[in-house]
């Protein structure tokens, strides 16, 4: 029983005092997103042989070798990880960073649409295509919706 109390206490400590439900959900989604994005730090340091193996397992054949491919794969992973740090940072004070969170949500929706079109244009495997843009767009649409709910409660004078 004591273990559950510890877990519940820890989860409760993740949120600031006097947060309303949409605000807590927004914080949780931003932190979940940050966690997923920060996983991208792994490919930055991943041996090239591992990348080749993953490429083969995805059914995309042999991964070409060359400086530009190594640069693009690692720098893109680093950019995703950097985005994860930003998401974690803004989750620490959603009231203060609300305009930035709204901007990130709009950019996320646009990115999801762009990635969907890009995946189709370059012929990415269907599972990849389905799990990228079509997942990113509704996620960030929900984040944007939550920002409007949080702000509407502030403007109504509802206790934050």
MDAnalysis code that builds the backbone (N, CA, C; Angstrom):
import MDAnalysis as mda
import numpy as np

u = mda.Universe.empty(480, n_residues=160, atom_resindex=np.repeat(np.arange(160), 3), trajectory=True)
u.add_TopologyAttr("name", ["N", "CA", "C"] * 160)
u.add_TopologyAttr("resid", np.arange(1, 161))
u.add_TopologyAttr("resname", ["UNK", "UNK", "UNK", "UNK", "UNK", "UNK", "UNK", "UNK", "UNK", "UNK", "UNK", "UNK", "UNK", "UNK", "UNK", "UNK", "UNK", "UNK", "UNK", "UNK", "UNK", "UNK", "UNK", "UNK", "UNK", "UNK", "UNK", "UNK", "UNK", "UNK", "UNK", "UNK", "UNK", "UNK", "UNK", "UNK", "UNK", "UNK", "UNK", "UNK", "UNK", "UNK", "UNK", "UNK", "UNK", "UNK", "UNK", "UNK", "UNK", "UNK", "UNK", "UNK", "UNK", "UNK", "UNK", "UNK", "UNK", "UNK", "UNK", "UNK", "UNK", "UNK", "UNK", "UNK", "UNK", "UNK", "UNK", "UNK", "UNK", "UNK", "UNK", "UNK", "UNK", "UNK", "UNK", "UNK", "UNK", "UNK", "UNK", "UNK", "UNK", "UNK", "UNK", "UNK", "UNK", "UNK", "UNK", "UNK", "UNK", "UNK", "UNK", "UNK", "UNK", "UNK", "UNK", "UNK", "UNK", "UNK", "UNK", "UNK", "UNK", "UNK", "UNK", "UNK", "UNK", "UNK", "UNK", "UNK", "UNK", "UNK", "UNK", "UNK", "UNK", "UNK", "UNK", "UNK", "UNK", "UNK", "UNK", "UNK", "UNK", "UNK", "UNK", "UNK", "UNK", "UNK", "UNK", "UNK", "UNK", "UNK", "UNK", "UNK", "UNK", "UNK", "UNK", "UNK", "UNK", "UNK", "UNK", "UNK", "UNK", "UNK", "UNK", "UNK", "UNK", "UNK", "UNK", "UNK", "UNK", "UNK", "UNK", "UNK", "UNK", "UNK", "UNK", "UNK", "UNK", "UNK", "UNK", "UNK"])
u.atoms.positions = np.array([
    [0.824, -1.202, 0.000],
    [0.000, 0.000, 0.000],
    [0.861, 1.257, 0.000],
    [2.011, 1.233, 0.692],
    [2.884, 2.391, 0.773],
    [3.470, 2.780, -0.577],
    [3.715, 1.767, -1.462],
    [4.255, 2.039, -2.789],
    [3.315, 2.881, -3.634],
    [2.009, 2.569, -3.541],
    [1.013, 3.333, -4.298],
    [0.960, 4.778, -3.825],
    [1.066, 4.978, -2.525],
    [1.059, 6.348, -1.988],
    [2.246, 7.136, -2.529],
    [3.385, 6.472, -2.611],
    [4.581, 7.120, -3.140],
    [4.377, 7.514, -4.602],
    [3.806, 6.607, -5.393],
    [3.552, 6.878, -6.810],
    [2.544, 8.011, -6.966],
    [1.435, 7.938, -6.236],
    [0.407, 8.980, -6.315],
    [0.985, 10.328, -5.879],
    [1.786, 10.337, -4.843],
    [2.422, 11.571, -4.387],
    [3.356, 12.151, -5.431],
    [4.113, 11.272, -6.102],
    [5.027, 11.738, -7.137],
    [4.258, 12.337, -8.311],
    [3.226, 11.624, -8.769],
    [2.421, 12.120, -9.891],
    [1.792, 13.467, -9.535],
    [1.270, 13.594, -8.324],
    [0.660, 14.860, -7.893],
    [1.688, 15.980, -7.875],
    [2.943, 15.646, -7.563],
    [3.982, 16.688, -7.502],
    [4.383, 17.196, -8.883],
    [3.989, 16.488, -9.931],
    [4.330, 16.910, -11.288],
    [3.558, 18.155, -11.720],
    [2.465, 18.426, -11.042],
    [1.606, 19.534, -11.414],
    [1.714, 20.642, -10.386],
    [1.568, 21.864, -10.869],
    [1.613, 23.006, -9.973],
    [0.362, 23.098, -9.127],
    [0.411, 23.911, -8.100],
    [-0.768, 24.085, -7.255],
    [-1.870, 24.808, -8.030],
    [-3.081, 24.487, -7.730],
    [-4.257, 25.163, -8.297],
    [-4.405, 24.998, -9.806],
    [-3.934, 23.902, -10.359],
    [-4.126, 23.669, -11.796],
    [-5.501, 23.058, -12.024],
    [-6.180, 23.515, -13.096],
    [-7.449, 22.906, -13.457],
    [-7.187, 21.652, -14.311],
    [-8.243, 20.904, -14.571],
    [-8.084, 19.629, -15.285],
    [-7.483, 19.791, -16.683],
    [-7.959, 20.730, -17.514],
    [-7.333, 20.884, -18.832],
    [-5.849, 21.265, -18.738],
    [-5.519, 22.061, -17.740],
    [-4.125, 22.460, -17.561],
    [-3.256, 21.256, -17.195],
    [-3.765, 20.406, -16.313],
    [-3.023, 19.199, -15.933],
    [-2.858, 18.271, -17.136],
    [-3.918, 18.142, -17.929],
    [-3.844, 17.290, -19.104],
    [-2.838, 17.843, -20.115],
    [-2.818, 19.157, -20.268],
    [-1.864, 19.797, -21.167],
    [-0.434, 19.521, -20.706],
    [-0.180, 19.689, -19.428],
    [1.154, 19.413, -18.876],
    [1.533, 17.960, -19.136],
    [0.611, 17.064, -18.890],
    [0.876, 15.642, -19.081],
    [1.198, 15.333, -20.542],
    [0.421, 15.885, -21.475],
    [0.674, 15.641, -22.903],
    [1.992, 16.240, -23.356],
    [2.302, 17.427, -22.880],
    [3.579, 18.046, -23.249],
    [4.752, 17.205, -22.748],
    [4.632, 16.679, -21.540],
    [5.714, 15.867, -20.979],
    [5.801, 14.505, -21.666],
    [4.661, 13.937, -22.018],
    [4.664, 12.687, -22.775],
    [5.342, 12.899, -24.130],
    [4.981, 13.979, -24.785],
    [5.595, 14.328, -26.064],
    [7.095, 14.532, -25.895],
    [7.484, 15.227, -24.845],
    [8.907, 15.461, -24.584],
    [9.652, 14.144, -24.426],
    [9.071, 13.224, -23.671],
    [9.701, 11.925, -23.455],
    [9.912, 11.195, -24.779],
    [8.868, 11.143, -25.599],
    [8.962, 10.453, -26.888],
    [9.999, 11.125, -27.785],
    [9.981, 12.442, -27.842],
    [10.933, 13.173, -28.681],
    [12.371, 13.016, -28.194],
    [12.561, 12.960, -26.900],
    [13.915, 12.833, -26.349],
    [14.537, 11.470, -26.640],
    [13.723, 10.481, -26.963],
    [14.261, 9.177, -27.361],
    [15.125, 9.324, -28.621],
    [14.865, 10.368, -29.393],
    [15.613, 10.599, -30.631],
    [17.087, 10.883, -30.388],
    [17.484, 11.099, -29.149],
    [18.899, 11.316, -28.869],
    [19.690, 10.023, -29.123],
    [19.032, 8.886, -29.041],
    [19.716, 7.595, -29.244],
    [20.308, 7.485, -30.651],
    [19.523, 7.743, -31.727],
    [20.118, 7.634, -33.067],
    [21.241, 8.636, -33.349],
    [21.311, 9.694, -32.581],
    [22.411, 10.648, -32.781],
    [23.746, 9.937, -32.570],
    [23.776, 8.993, -31.636],
    [25.019, 8.290, -31.300],
    [25.018, 6.833, -31.770],
    [23.940, 6.415, -32.415],
    [23.778, 5.018, -32.828],
    [24.823, 4.619, -33.875],
    [25.416, 3.447, -33.712],
    [26.338, 2.972, -34.760],
    [25.611, 2.832, -36.102],
    [26.326, 3.122, -37.173],
    [25.728, 3.079, -38.507],
    [25.185, 1.693, -38.836],
    [25.836, 0.652, -38.333],
    [25.386, -0.723, -38.592],
    [23.977, -0.943, -38.033],
    [23.685, -0.334, -36.906],
    [22.340, -0.454, -36.332],
    [21.317, 0.214, -37.241],
    [21.692, 1.380, -37.770],
    [20.778, 2.077, -38.691],
    [20.510, 1.224, -39.922],
    [21.563, 0.586, -40.440],
    [21.392, -0.281, -41.604],
    [20.442, -1.437, -41.280],
    [20.608, -2.024, -40.113],
    [19.756, -3.140, -39.711],
    [18.293, -2.698, -39.590],
    [18.056, -1.549, -38.969],
    [16.689, -1.015, -38.832],
    [16.091, -0.751, -40.208],
    [16.880, -0.178, -41.097],
    [16.428, 0.123, -42.456],
    [15.989, -1.155, -43.171],
    [16.800, -2.205, -43.047],
    [16.457, -3.496, -43.650],
    [15.182, -4.076, -43.033],
    [15.074, -4.019, -41.697],
    [13.907, -4.590, -41.010],
    [12.613, -3.860, -41.361],
    [12.733, -2.585, -41.725],
    [11.555, -1.827, -42.158],
    [11.177, -2.151, -43.604],
    [11.959, -3.024, -44.240],
    [11.661, -3.439, -45.605],
    [12.065, -2.425, -46.651],
    [13.041, -1.580, -46.321],
    [13.451, -0.537, -47.264],
    [14.792, -0.852, -47.921],
    [15.258, -2.105, -47.831],
    [16.490, -2.499, -48.496],
    [17.731, -2.004, -47.773],
    [18.789, -1.877, -48.539],
    [20.071, -1.428, -47.985],
    [20.070, 0.090, -47.795],
    [20.598, 0.513, -46.680],
    [20.722, 1.939, -46.395],
    [21.978, 2.451, -47.094],
    [21.833, 3.412, -47.994],
    [23.018, 3.934, -48.684],
    [23.997, 4.543, -47.673],
    [25.267, 4.459, -48.006],
    [26.287, 5.007, -47.115],
    [26.861, 6.269, -47.757],
    [27.022, 7.299, -46.968],
    [27.606, 8.535, -47.466],
    [27.529, 9.612, -46.413],
    [28.363, 10.628, -46.547],
    [28.397, 11.676, -45.524],
    [27.071, 12.419, -45.357],
    [26.380, 12.705, -46.460],
    [25.152, 13.490, -46.348],
    [24.070, 12.701, -45.616],
    [23.994, 11.389, -45.859],
    [22.991, 10.575, -45.174],
    [23.299, 10.488, -43.678],
    [24.552, 10.286, -43.343],
    [24.945, 10.255, -41.930],
    [24.645, 11.571, -41.241],
    [24.933, 12.666, -41.939],
    [24.668, 13.994, -41.380],
    [23.169, 14.207, -41.185],
    [22.371, 13.913, -42.212],
    [20.931, 14.165, -42.141],
    [20.237, 13.303, -41.089],
    [20.585, 12.029, -41.001],
    [19.934, 11.170, -40.021],
    [20.254, 11.618, -38.597],
    [21.490, 11.950, -38.355],
    [21.894, 12.332, -36.996],
    [21.430, 13.750, -36.632],
    [21.514, 14.665, -37.583],
    [21.081, 16.035, -37.270],
    [19.562, 16.102, -37.097],
    [18.813, 15.318, -37.874],
    [17.356, 15.292, -37.703],
    [16.994, 14.713, -36.334],
    [17.678, 13.655, -35.943],
    [17.436, 13.086, -34.616],
    [17.753, 14.107, -33.532],
    [18.839, 14.850, -33.712],
    [19.203, 15.883, -32.731],
    [18.135, 16.975, -32.675],
    [17.564, 17.330, -33.825],
    [16.508, 18.347, -33.844],
    [15.255, 17.847, -33.119],
    [14.901, 16.583, -33.311],
    [13.763, 16.010, -32.588],
    [14.022, 16.044, -31.082],
    [15.232, 15.666, -30.682],
    [15.570, 15.679, -29.252],
    [15.521, 17.110, -28.708],
    [16.014, 18.072, -29.484],
    [15.967, 19.471, -29.059],
    [14.513, 19.922, -28.894],
    [13.650, 19.498, -29.801],
    [12.224, 19.813, -29.697],
    [11.644, 19.208, -28.413],
    [12.125, 18.022, -28.054],
    [11.696, 17.398, -26.809],
    [12.074, 18.223, -25.593],
    [13.262, 18.804, -25.618],
    [13.693, 19.664, -24.510],
    [12.783, 20.888, -24.421],
    [12.427, 21.468, -25.563],
    [11.530, 22.627, -25.578],
    [10.166, 22.246, -25.003],
    [9.641, 21.083, -25.401],
    [8.335, 20.646, -24.893],
    [8.383, 20.440, -23.383],
    [9.460, 19.863, -22.891],
    [9.605, 19.682, -21.444],
    [9.679, 21.034, -20.750],
    [10.447, 21.952, -21.308],
    [10.617, 23.276, -20.713],
    [9.291, 24.028, -20.612],
    [8.516, 24.051, -21.696],
    [7.253, 24.792, -21.647],
    [6.242, 24.119, -20.724],
    [6.386, 22.805, -20.509],
    [5.461, 22.105, -19.606],
    [5.685, 22.499, -18.153],
    [6.829, 23.096, -17.852],
    [7.129, 23.481, -16.476],
    [6.355, 24.717, -16.028],
    [5.859, 25.503, -17.000],
    [5.065, 26.693, -16.668],
    [4.146, 27.010, -17.847],
    [3.063, 26.234, -17.974],
    [2.187, 26.384, -19.141],
    [1.499, 27.745, -19.192],
    [1.256, 28.344, -18.064],
    [0.625, 29.671, -18.077],
    [1.563, 30.699, -18.706],
    [2.784, 30.663, -18.301],
    [3.771, 31.625, -18.805],
    [4.048, 31.424, -20.293],
    [4.103, 30.165, -20.722],
    [4.506, 29.864, -22.099],
    [3.327, 29.524, -23.012],
    [2.110, 29.875, -22.612],
    [0.931, 29.534, -23.399],
    [1.023, 30.012, -24.857],
    [1.463, 31.242, -25.138],
    [1.566, 31.638, -26.550],
    [2.534, 30.742, -27.341],
    [3.634, 30.360, -26.722],
    [4.582, 29.472, -27.391],
    [3.988, 28.078, -27.578],
    [3.249, 27.590, -26.597],
    [2.617, 26.272, -26.705],
    [1.608, 26.275, -27.855],
    [0.832, 27.358, -27.972],
    [-0.121, 27.468, -29.093],
    [0.615, 27.472, -30.426],
    [1.712, 28.208, -30.493],
    [2.517, 28.264, -31.711],
    [3.072, 26.877, -32.050],
    [3.615, 26.172, -31.049],
    [4.138, 24.825, -31.268],
    [3.038, 23.871, -31.731],
    [1.827, 24.044, -31.212],
    [0.709, 23.190, -31.617],
    [0.357, 23.428, -33.088],
    [0.292, 24.681, -33.490],
    [-0.013, 24.988, -34.896],
    [1.096, 24.452, -35.801],
    [2.341, 24.669, -35.401],
    [3.467, 24.150, -36.189],
    [3.430, 22.626, -36.252],
    [3.026, 21.981, -35.164],
    [2.918, 20.529, -35.144],
    [1.861, 20.012, -36.108],
    [0.736, 20.712, -36.199],
    [-0.318, 20.323, -37.139],
    [0.187, 20.452, -38.574],
    [0.850, 21.565, -38.861],
    [1.401, 21.794, -40.204],
    [2.484, 20.756, -40.510],
    [3.339, 20.475, -39.532],
    [4.386, 19.467, -39.716],
    [3.768, 18.105, -40.014],
    [2.745, 17.729, -39.267],
    [2.090, 16.439, -39.501],
    [1.549, 16.327, -40.919],
    [0.905, 17.396, -41.396],
    [0.377, 17.391, -42.768],
    [1.518, 17.295, -43.778],
    [2.565, 18.060, -43.543],
    [3.722, 18.036, -44.441],
    [4.392, 16.675, -44.475],
    [4.528, 16.048, -43.310],
    [5.152, 14.721, -43.262],
    [4.287, 13.675, -43.958],
    [2.978, 13.796, -43.822],
    [2.085, 12.867, -44.515],
    [2.275, 12.979, -46.029],
    [2.292, 14.208, -46.538],
    [2.495, 14.416, -47.974],
    [3.872, 13.933, -48.419],
    [4.877, 14.221, -47.606],
    [6.237, 13.794, -47.931],
    [6.348, 12.275, -47.942],
    [5.782, 11.620, -46.932],
    [5.837, 10.155, -46.858],
    [5.205, 9.523, -48.096],
    [4.075, 10.080, -48.529],
    [3.398, 9.564, -49.721],
    [4.250, 9.823, -50.961],
    [4.799, 11.033, -51.071],
    [5.571, 11.417, -52.253],
    [6.838, 10.576, -52.422],
    [7.501, 10.238, -51.319],
    [8.762, 9.491, -51.439],
    [8.557, 7.981, -51.340],
    [7.309, 7.547, -51.116],
    [7.016, 6.126, -51.094],
    [7.427, 5.399, -49.825],
    [7.253, 6.067, -48.678],
    [7.553, 5.393, -47.408],
    [6.579, 4.229, -47.217],
    [7.004, 3.207, -46.479],
    [6.091, 2.075, -46.229],
    [4.801, 2.547, -45.550],
    [3.696, 1.878, -45.849],
    [2.385, 2.276, -45.325],
    [2.361, 2.379, -43.799],
    [2.919, 1.419, -43.052],
    [2.876, 1.563, -41.586],
    [3.574, 2.836, -41.106],
    [4.678, 3.193, -41.744],
    [5.414, 4.414, -41.391],
    [4.526, 5.623, -41.648],
    [3.942, 5.660, -42.843],
    [3.090, 6.782, -43.246],
    [1.903, 6.941, -42.306],
    [1.282, 5.830, -41.950],
    [0.099, 5.856, -41.080],
    [0.461, 6.316, -39.662],
    [1.643, 5.933, -39.201],
    [2.039, 6.240, -37.817],
    [2.728, 7.592, -37.655],
    [2.912, 8.339, -38.733],
    [3.601, 9.622, -38.599],
    [2.598, 10.775, -38.687],
    [2.383, 11.330, -39.848],
    [1.501, 12.490, -40.002],
    [0.114, 12.322, -39.411],
    [-0.565, 11.185, -39.698],
    [-1.908, 10.997, -39.152],
    [-1.960, 10.864, -37.621],
    [-0.834, 10.662, -36.980],
    [-0.780, 10.644, -35.510],
    [-0.391, 12.027, -34.984],
    [0.555, 12.665, -35.653],
    [1.048, 13.976, -35.216],
    [-0.053, 15.037, -35.295],
    [-0.807, 15.058, -36.392],
    [-1.825, 16.101, -36.575],
    [-2.889, 16.117, -35.479],
    [-3.557, 14.994, -35.191],
    [-4.575, 15.052, -34.124],
    [-3.973, 15.279, -32.744],
    [-2.751, 14.808, -32.517],
    [-2.110, 15.047, -31.217],
    [-1.971, 16.552, -30.985],
    [-1.394, 17.248, -31.955],
    [-1.196, 18.692, -31.783],
    [-2.509, 19.465, -31.873],
    [-3.475, 18.936, -32.596],
    [-4.802, 19.572, -32.603],
    [-5.407, 19.505, -31.199],
    [-5.218, 18.378, -30.511],
    [-5.702, 18.225, -29.150],
    [-4.952, 19.153, -28.196],
    [-3.645, 19.273, -28.386],
    [-2.861, 20.208, -27.568],
    [-3.401, 21.622, -27.762],
    [-3.657, 22.004, -29.015],
    [-4.192, 23.345, -29.279],
    [-5.546, 23.524, -28.601],
    [-6.418, 22.537, -28.716],
    [-7.741, 22.601, -28.092],
    [-7.605, 22.773, -26.586],
    [-6.682, 22.035, -25.988],
    [-6.474, 22.172, -24.539],
    [-6.027, 23.585, -24.177],
    [-5.199, 24.202, -25.012],
    [-4.773, 25.580, -24.708],
    [-5.964, 26.517, -24.693],
    [-6.927, 26.286, -25.581],
    [-8.116, 27.152, -25.588],
    [-8.966, 26.911, -24.348],
    [-9.049, 25.671, -23.904],
    [-9.810, 25.355, -22.689],
    [-9.163, 25.982, -21.456],
    [-7.852, 25.881, -21.389],
    [-7.132, 26.461, -20.246],
    [-7.323, 27.970, -20.234],
    [-7.163, 28.613, -21.382],
    [-7.296, 30.069, -21.447],
    [-8.725, 30.525, -21.199],
    [-9.717, 29.752, -21.661],
    [-11.099, 30.176, -21.424],
    [-11.444, 30.111, -19.928],
    [-10.862, 29.174, -19.229],
    [-11.097, 29.108, -17.792],
    [-10.431, 30.284, -17.078],
    [-9.277, 30.704, -17.575],
    [-8.611, 31.868, -16.990],
    [-9.468, 33.117, -17.187],
    [-9.992, 33.274, -18.415],
    [-10.758, 34.491, -18.713],
    [-12.097, 34.536, -17.983],
    [-12.635, 33.368, -17.645],
    [-13.904, 33.317, -16.899],
    [-13.687, 33.529, -15.401],
    [-12.446, 33.588, -15.016],
    [-12.149, 33.787, -13.594],
    [-12.261, 32.518, -12.784],
    [-12.382, 31.367, -13.488],
    [-12.414, 30.094, -12.776],
    [-11.059, 29.893, -12.128],
    [-11.038, 29.423, -10.916],
    [-9.739, 29.189, -10.299],
    [-8.880, 28.316, -11.174],
    [-7.678, 28.772, -11.382],
    [-6.750, 28.020, -12.229],
    [-6.415, 26.745, -11.548],
])
